[in-house]
Each structure stands twice: as structure tokens, then as C-alpha cells.
Amino acid sequence: MKDIAKRFVQNPLLSPKDLKPSTEGLEITCLLNPGVFTLKGKTWLIVRVAERPQQKEDTISFPILTSDGSITIMEIDKNDPELIATDARVINYKLADYLTTLSHLRLLWSDDGINFYEDEDYPALVGEGILETFGIEDCRVAQIDDKYYLTFTSVSDNGVGVGLRTTTDWKRFEKHGMILPAHNKDCAIFEEKINGLFYALHRPSSVDIGGNYIWVASSPDGIHWGNHHCIVKTRKGFWDSKRVGAGAAPIKTAKGWLEIYHGANENHQYCLGAFLLDLNDPTKVIARTEEPIMVPTADYEISGFFGHVVFTNGHIVEPDGDTVTVYYGASDEFVCGAKFSITEILSLLK
């Protein structure tokens, strides 16, 4: 399979050991899938930080947020007959699903796009309320005028949905609750209105009928969404045969809206591809890559908390208008960077 990514030689840019845990008694297990934006001439990442207690030999333990914002720890004997723990990310206990880690979002900045630092003046974002008791994950950032729209995955025992917060300064946030209910995720808002409307890509999940497909919706205000259209489906026998999901906000080009997306096969191997939407009607798909544009090949992409994964929901288009710097999660553990040529991606669309 073709891979046109130019990976940073400094990869991984961030590892769990590079940040401090948010709470005493927890350790950072993974850094994942950062949203990306620019502010005050710097590159910023809003990184998903996944934590859990240090694991003991005979038990599985994991944190959960209570409705009042405090953390409680669940501990289960590995030999408990009601425990199903075949996935490193999710377990089932007494017929209920739980995440093995609790995620929050943390802000880091860089002058060079390679070396990132935390700033205590910018607060972490954490789960709040009964719809976020298992944490918040995988934030995508869209800037429209002077406002930033943060769409992220809200997780609880009620299911997985899309939350929204907005800000103009990254210090004060307006909370809009869950804008797309369970089960839904991978929501990326376009960074300009089209015919007076907001547009967003999203991914409802279907277990029995349909599949994990990419949809597009429109909104008069960026909060209330409707006019949903299914636009990109999985492809049997391809690298994206099991699930597909949007990356960051689509990139506006002369040929259409270019979207870098992730796809996975039946073996849970995640690659990146691309598709192109009509500039005036994003419900119309013009073209799509047959082969992925990025495949897990580096050691840090193959081995980690959950290996054979490259996953992005954040990028920056560089001043030359052709280079796009993609920040991505590798093997559900590390934050990495790579550069692509927009022209080259467009040449692979069919």
C-alpha cells in the first residue's frame, strides 16, 4: 500500500512520560489524537491524556468520574467469571461496558511545531456531568472568525456522543452540552459557512443495520444540527472495510473540500485516506483515494498500547498553501507529526 507521509524524524513528539498525571494515584497510559490550532503565532495541540491507576498483577482497575466531578476507582479480579477483558481499551463486567482509562484534554504549545510545552495559564478540559463520566476524548478544533469550536467525544455508561464547547481565548469556555447523541463521534466542523450554513462531518455507529459511515450535517448556528446525509461508507476488501471516520476540519482547495480521514479493517489496523467534497454542496462526494495515504509502518505506530494505528484529528495548512502538517496518534500511545503535499493527495483521488 502506498504511503506518502513524510514523518518527523523527531517522532514520537510526545510520550506518556513527558507529562505529569492530573491526579495523585493515577499514571498516564496514553497520549492520543490531538486537535490542532494556531494562537498568538504558536502551534497548539489539545491532546487527549488517558490515565488509570498503576495496574496490579491479579486485578484490573480504572477510574470513573462521578456526577459531582470526583474520581472513583473500580477494581476487578482478573479471574472474575463476569469479566471480559480481551480488548486493551474496553472491558465488559456484569454485562456493562467500561473504559480501561479515563481521558481529559490538555493544552500544549510550540514555537517550532516539534517541541511542545504546557502553560499553566491554560486549563485542562475534563469531563463534567452524567454524559461524561468516562471522560472526554479526541477533540477537533475549527476556527470560524474569532471563535474556536471544540467538538469532542463524550463517553459515559449512557453511550458515546459528541460534545461542544466554544472559546475565543482558550481560558473561558461556553459549554453547549451534547450536540449529537449516542452513538456518534468523529465530528469535524468546516471552518467557514457554506451558503450561510455551518457544516460538519460526523460518524453515527450502527451495530445491526448499516455500518460505521461518515455523514455530513448542516446547522444555522453551529449548535443545532440537521439535514443529515450519509456520504462515505466502508468498502469490503479494502483497507477501510470495517469503519471510517473524519479527521480534522476539511481543507478548502480549488477542486473541493479535501478531507483526510481514518479507516480500519477487520483486524483493527488504522490507516489514513482522503476524499473530496463539492465546494458548494458538501453532501456530494467528488472523489476518494483507493489506497491509504499513510499506513502504520514505524515502530512507534506498530507497537504500543493498541498497535497498528495511525489516527488524526488535527492539522495545519502551512503558508505555502500546499504543505499540510498532520499531527496524529500512533498506536494509541504517542503523539507524532508528518507532512503531506495537498497536490500529491489530490493526484491520488479517483
N, C-alpha and C positions, 0 to 999 in steps of 0.2 A: 504493500500500500504506500502511496506517495505521502511524503512528509515535507512540507515547505517551511516549517518553523525554524527560525534562527534563534536557538536557545541562548540565554545569557550564560557566559562562561562562569559567572559567579553563582549560578544556581546550586542548591536552593538559596533563595534570598533570605528566607525566614524559616526557622525550625522551632519546635516547641520549647527548646532550651533557651531561646532568645528573649522570651517574655516571662514575666512573673505571674504566678497564679493569682486570680482575683480574690480568693478566699483561703484562709488558713485551713489546712486539711485536704485541699484539693491539689491536683497536679495537672498541668496542661498536657493532654494526649495528642492533640492535633491542632494545626493551623490550616485553615481551609479557605478557598474560594473568595478572594477579596473583591468587593466593589471598588471602583477607582474613580477619582475625580481630581480636579485641579483647584487650588485655592491659594491666593497670595503668592503666585509664582512657583508653587511647590506641587509635587505629585503626592497624593494622599491615597492610602489604602484603608478601607474599612473591613478588617479581617475577622473572619469567624474563628473564635477561640473556643475549643472544645475541652472540657475539664471533667475529671472524675477523681474519686479517692484512689490512693495507691492500692493496687489490687493484691489480695491475699491468695495463697495457693488454692484454697478449698472453697472460696466464695467469689461471687460476682457482686460488686457494689457500684452504685451510681447515684448521682444527685438529682433531686427534683425540686422545682420551685413551688412553694405553697402559694395560695391565692393572695397572701399578705406580703409576698416578696422574700420570705425567708427560705433557707435551703434545708431540706431534709434528705437523709441518706437511706436508701434501701439496700439491704444486704441479703443475698440469697445463696444458700448452699448449692454448689455446683452439682451435687448428686440428688437434688430435689427432683422427684419424678414429674413435677408440674412445670419444670423449667425447660424451655427450648432455646438454646444459645448457639446456633450454628452460624450466625452472622455476627461479625465484629461490631456492627453498628446498631443492631436492633435485637432485642430478646423478647420472648413471649413467656409470661409467667401467669399461671392460673387464668389462661385464655385472654390476657390483656398484654398489649404491646408496650414496651418501654425502650427509650434510647439508652445506650450504654454510656453516653456522655451528655453533659449539659452545655449548650453553646450560648455565648454572648458575642457582641460585636465591639471591636476595639479599633481606635484610630491611630494610624502611624503616618509620618510624613517623610519626604525625601527631597533633597536638592538635586540629586542626580538620577533618580529613578531606580537606584540599585541599593543604596544603604538607607534603611528606614529606622525611624526613631519614634518613641511615644512622647506625647506632650500632655502633661497633667492638666493643662487648661482645657483640654477637650475630653469630655466624659465618655466612658464606655456606655453602650446601649445594651440593656438587659431585658429579659422577658418580664412582662407585667400582666397580671390578671389570669383568669382561668383558661384563656385561649393560648397562653404562652408558658405554661408550667413546665414543659420540656425544653424551653429555650427558644431563641430566635437565630435564624441561620441564613447564610448565602445572600447578603444584601446586594442589590443592584442600585446604582445611583444614576439618575437622569437630571440634568440641569436645564431648566427652561426659564429664560430671563435670569432673574437673580435668586430663583428659588430652586432648591435641591429636593427631589422626590426620592425617598428611600423605600424601595419595595423589598420585602424580606419574607422568609418562610417562618410562620408562627406554628409552633408544634405543641400539642398537648394530647391528653387522652381523648379529647374530642375529635382529633384529626389534624391534618396538615393544611393550612390555608395561607393566604397572602396578606400580610400586614403592611400598613403605610404610615410613615412619619415624614414630615417636611421640615425644612430648616432653611434659613438664609445665612446663618453664621456658624453652624455646627456646634453651638453651645446651648442653644434653646431649640426645642423641638415641639412641633404640634403633632399630636397623636390622633390618627384618623381611624384606628381600630382595624378590623379585618375587612378588606375591600373585596376579596374573593374567597368564599368559604371553602371548607374542606370538600373534596380533596383537590388542592390546587397549589402550584408552586411555580418557580422559574418565570417570574413576572418581570418584564423589562419594558419600561415606558419610553416611547420615542421622544427625542429631545427637541422636537418642535411640533406644533399643531399642524394638522393637515385638513384643509377646508374648514377651519375653525374648530376642529375637534382634537382632543387628546387621543392617542392610540397606544395600545400596549399588547405585547405578546404574553401569553400565559400558557400553563400546561395543566389542564384538568387530568385526573387519573381515573381510569376505568379498569375494573378487575374482570368483569364478565363479558361485557359487550364493548366493542371499540378498542381503545388502547391508550398508551401514553403519548399523545399527539400534541403538536403546537397549535394553539389557537391565537386569533387576534380579536381584540375588542376595542370599542371606542367609548368616549366619555365627554360630556360637556364641561366637566370641571376637574378631571383628574382623580376623582374620588368615587363617583357612581358610574359603573361600567355596564355596557350592554352591547347589542348588535354583534354577538359572538359568531366567529367563523372559524372552522377547522381548516388549517392551511397546509400543514406539513405532517405527514404520517410516517410511521416506521416502515421499513422495507425488508420483506422476507429475503433472507440470504445475503443481506448487506451488513456492513459494519454497524449500522444503526437499526437493527432488526427488532430490538426489544423496547427501547424508549428513546425519545428525542425531547430536547428542552432548549429554550432560548438561552443565549449568553447575555451580554450586556445590551444597552440600547443600540438599535440598528444604526449603521453608518450611512449617511446620505452621500450618494455618488451620482454622477451624471446619468448612469444607467439604471439606478433604482436604489432602494434601501437594502444595504448589504448586512446580513445578519450572520454572525459566527455562532454556531450552535453546538451542543454536545449530543452525541448519540452513544448508545450502548447496545451490546449484543447479549445473547442468552447467557454468556459467561461473565457478565457484568464488567466487561472491558470497555472503558470510556475513551472515545476519540472526539476530535473536533472536525466539523464540516462547515459549509456555508450555503446560504440560499439568498435569492434576490427577490425583492417585492417591488411592485409598481409604485412609482413616486406619488401618484395622485390617488391610488386606491390600494392600500396595503393588504387588502383581502386577496389580491391577485399575486400568485407566485409566478415569476418570470423564468427562473432557472434555479438549479441546485447542483452541488457537487456530487458526483457519483462516488468518488473515493474521498477519504478523510484528508484534511489538510494538516492534521497533527495526530500522531499515534504515540502511545506510551512506549518509549524506547530507552530513555536514560534510566540509570539505576534507581534514581530517586522517584521516578514515575512508575517503576515496576514493583519496587519493594517499599512497603510502608504499612500504615495502619490498615489500608484497604488498597491493595496493589493493582497495577494496570489501569491507572486512572489519570487522565488529564481533563480538567474541568474549569471553565472560565465563566465569570460573570462581571468582568471588568477590563476595560482597555482605554487607551488614549491614542487619538489620531495625532501624529506628530506634525509640526509646522510645514513639512514638505507636501502634505496632503496625500501622500501615498503610503508612508510607513505607519503601521498601527502596532503599538506596543501592547501586548496582551499579558496581563498578569493572571496566573492560573494556579489552581490547586493541583498538587501532584501526589498520587497515592493516598489521598485523604489525610495527609500529614504535613506537607511542606507547601510554602508559597514560592512560586518561581516566576520568571519572566521570559518572554520570547517576542521576536519581531516578525511581522509579516508584511508583504507588499500587497496593497489593495489591488493593484493592477494584476499581479500574479494570481490572486484569488479569483478575480473576475474572469481570468482566462481559463480557469478550470470549471466554470459553471456550464451546465448543459441543460 
